[in-house]
Amino acid sequence: MATYFKTPFTIGESYHYVEVKVPKLETASSNNIICCVDVSGSMSGAPIRNVCEVLRDIYKRIQIEYPLFTYNTTANTTQTIKSVENQDLNANGGTSFSSIFTAIQNHLVANQKSTTFIFMTDGQDTDSKEALKRSIQMLKLTMSGLPKIMTIVFHVIGFGDVNNDFLNQVRQFGTKEGLFRYSTVSAELQNNFNDMFEYAMSAREFTIVLNGQSYTANSNEETVGFLIGNINIDQTTTNEIILKSSDGESKLPLELVENLRPIQVIRALNLLSPDDAESVHQIRMYLNTIIPTGSQSLMEKLELEQIKKEIDERMMEYTKLFTQIKMGQVPEQVKLKLSALRHDATFANAQRRKKLDLRINKNVDYFRKTDISGILEGYRKSIDQQGWNDIKEQKSDWICTYSHDDIYEMMRKSPDNIMCLGILIERNEEAITSPTKGLKLVNVSNTIISYDSFIAAMTFAKNSAQQQQTDANNYGQFNGINDTCCVVGQAHEKINAVIPLYINYEHMKRIRILEGIWLGYMYTLDSYGYDKEQEIGLLKLLYDIIMLRTSTSRNQQIIKELEKVCHFIITESIGFKSAYGEKTYENFLQNIHGRQNNTYDLSIPLMIGYLKNDLKNVLIPVYYEYVRQCLRKKSPTDKNVIIDRLLYGDESRRERTVASNTNSIVINVHEQDPDYVEESFIKYFHDEMCTPLELISETKTGEDRKLINPDAENDYIQNFLQSIDNSLHLCVPLVIKNMLKYAQIDENYIENNLDYEELRRELLMILFFDRIIPSNVTKSNIMNFIDDNLQGNRDNSVIFNFTPETIRIVTYKMLTAKTLEGFGGLLRKYCPKRCGPVFTDLIKNLMIVPPSNEKTVMNKEKLVALLTNKVGYSRLYTNEMSKFCWQPLADVDINTLSNIIGRKEFNAIEKDNIGQDVLHCYRTSNKANQHGYGNYRPNMNYKFKFTGYDDRH
């Protein structure tokens, strides 16, 4: 099927546009592609690295070893693009074009098949003119003798100081002309190579015969367009064309397009290359008259918007070059850029498709296979009469300032239009890469505007601004368009972005489906610019809008509709959940480890908490994170003094301990309530500052050791917080104060609800570690952890009187512990090194399979805790033993251990532990060796990598 129309534009001459539907090529072209890369000395450094990087990427994607010819003073034809998979090419020497042309000639003689060469150079030939001339003549002579069915094409990439006439000559070496790309920046080489490969792999050549004349074009899509000048098509006599391609030849009916759509006109205009500044002006003038209409499909609107942008940017480049030419001095670079620019439209579609793949839709199938327009139309048809009546009742509240359509009329007329609030924002380049940081809210209007009306008005505003642009060099930069590309609101205020309003559930369904489009445009002024991070940035924007709003009832009504949209996104959007993380908010609330990697503005967790009706629970964690960020930016000069004071208290009131036998009474385990005993060790497991009951006598051996202050010094902590920022009371930031005020919560909520003991531990973790707090350090053990680092291991300062009876008592409590937390507390107290007589007796008893199923389950859970060093979400050991996984000694039968745990689970644990550190297993007698080390006193530096439970080192 082929269609045609006479173009409504006449630029230099009149044109007809013929469009033919062709089968889409699903796989890469079978043509052989050979990449010829200049590796002379001038390519060293960044240029050759960029070339190798893109070749690696191409090979990784397509897994085809296309030949790679390299050349400097000589040519090397033995490599493929896979050759650069692990190392870059070496760039040195001069540039001999005759060597590469001779190599290409020899290749064509030996391999007589259609071939596409991608020829890249960055310099001038260092050979003699005679040698270059002779090699070109021999190459052309060889190609003239090849079979006529062979197609030879030379696509050319120029970089830096090259000759325009010579590269154009190379481009025309083949049986048909190739394309040309040029850049002056080495980073652009990646895009140029990638564009060339994409085109060479997928583009096909088509020829139509019309009125006896042949016209050729290339396409890798389902349509191919031909822009034909100075031709008359008589509808009464010309009703078919001949289409020729590599698939054969066929006749197709030719029909006149009666009702032109804007997308058809823009496709024709995209094929036009201007010859001078006047034709550039004519193209841009006509381009500004093409406005999207409401009858088009959603995807057609997006394609139209993108092609318009590409044409306009290309015309601006033409304007710069023609201005330089007009000045009379035409440097070689201007000629090169002008030559390359004439081929830009050829690459535009591939680049557009790539952008669609990478930005608007990471899952390509969604936009290509999902009928979005059909879904939206289905939504509209599914609304019953009662639903329309409910929407009609909202008419008076939501009316578009531009079209004057109310919410009911808008939803009736179009299935893909949404009602929005106009805002003024300041975009910068960071909006593209870091959406949560790249937007600044300037003003919030009261203007209600439909999305279609806004896009039409913005298109007109951008076109008008571009016509008045005098300095072409500033065009396209965010800084320039923030002020100039705006529309006017109902109070004559500036608007350059919109954010949708919830209004009703049926309207929200539209907003959700169109989310990628309106978010992409908001952040990048491009409907193809969506990234899921923008959904997170929307929360920061909502916070800023809330801070700028007044307290009128209309403002409050609008805010509530915006809140509903954001609530829907944080609870329903897969994009938001994958970008922010399913557990990020919960982890932020839980501990410092879940906050320390936070890169988002603190208003974002505050807004999530507010929208989830959980604001009070997130306030203290946000406060802690703000304090952490302040101390990371500016660490106190007397940090060690502050740590010492927080840990041990005022020096004049400190207590110290000396070597002594304990005077405390050892409990009788047989007379005490077992649950009461276990409860004390559960508390000890969760907070090592708690003192558990003493099951057996113990002796403290440390002399003159400072004792950890059991109570936080509130006044000192308050003074320290105030010193961080004197302008804030107790360092409570404005972002929290503002949120408290909006949510109508006491503005002193933080100050009134601080737990100073918890805050003390938070501050110690922040101050003691310069950057990341290790996961094994928690609020429960931070004070002992720091104390051990400052005064030595506390475990070494306590000696237990182990006798057969005391070993039996402790082991009995471990075996009968009803909870893993109680079991863990007992291990930390009496087996801090995960060894010794108690630990040996414990393992011996755990390995005995008891008759009771309940006890068997507990035995299994206790053994699993030892093998994984985990009790729920906590670590079993948090001291130095947490660095090592437990390797059972030689007297432990691994098969029995596996049977108790279960073979499948045991194998999974073994696999997870592979590669972790383990300590050396000594002889089973448990006697110390000549150096004093043994299984009861291991050498902590004698370690190995775990390779399996049967492999004891």
Secondary structure, DSSP 4 states (H G I P E B T S, - for coil): -EEEEE-S--SSS-EEEEEEE-----S---SEEEEEEE-SGGGTTHHHHHHHHHHHHHHHHH----EEEEESSSEEEEEEGGGGSSSPPP--S---HHHHHHHHHHHHHHS-S-EEEEEEE-S---S-HHHHHHHHHHHHHHHHTS-TT--EEEEEEEESS--HHHHHHHHTSSSS---EEEESSTTHHHHHHHHHHHHHHH-EEEEEEETTEEEEEEESSSEEEEEEES----TTT--EEEEEETTEEEEEEEEE-SS--HHHHHHHHHT---SSHHHHHHHHHHHTT----TTS-HHHHHHHHHHHHHHHHHHHHHHHHHHHHHTS---HHHHHHHHHHTTHHHHHHHHHHHHIIIII-SSHHHHHHS-HHHHHHHHHHH--HHHHHHHHTTGGG-B-TTT--BHHHHHHH-TT--EEEEEEEEE-THHHH-TTTSEEEEEEEEEEEEHHHHHHHHHHHHHHHHHT---GGGTT-HHHHHHHS-EE-TTS-EE-EEEE---SHHHHHHHHHTHHHHHHHHHHS-TT---THHHHHHHHHHHHHHHH--S-HHHHHHHHHHHHHHHHHHHH-HHHHHHH-TTHHHHHHH-GGGTTT--S-THHHHHHHHHTT-HHHHHHHHHHHHHHHHHHHS--TTHHHHHHHHHH--GGG--EE-SEE--SPPP-TTTS-HHHHHHHHHHHHH-TTS----SS-EEE--SSEEPPPSS--HHHHHHHHHHH-TTSGGG--HHHHHHHHHTT--TTHHHHT--HHHHHHHHHHHHHSSSPPPTT--TTTHHHHHHHHHH--GGGGEEE---HHHHHHHHHHHHH-SSHHHHHHHHHHH-TTS-SHHHHHHHHHHTS--S-HHHHHHHHHHHHHHHHTEETTEES--SGGGGB-----TTS-HHHHHHHH-HHHHHHHHHHHTTSEEEPP--TT----TTS-BTTB--TT-EEE---TT---
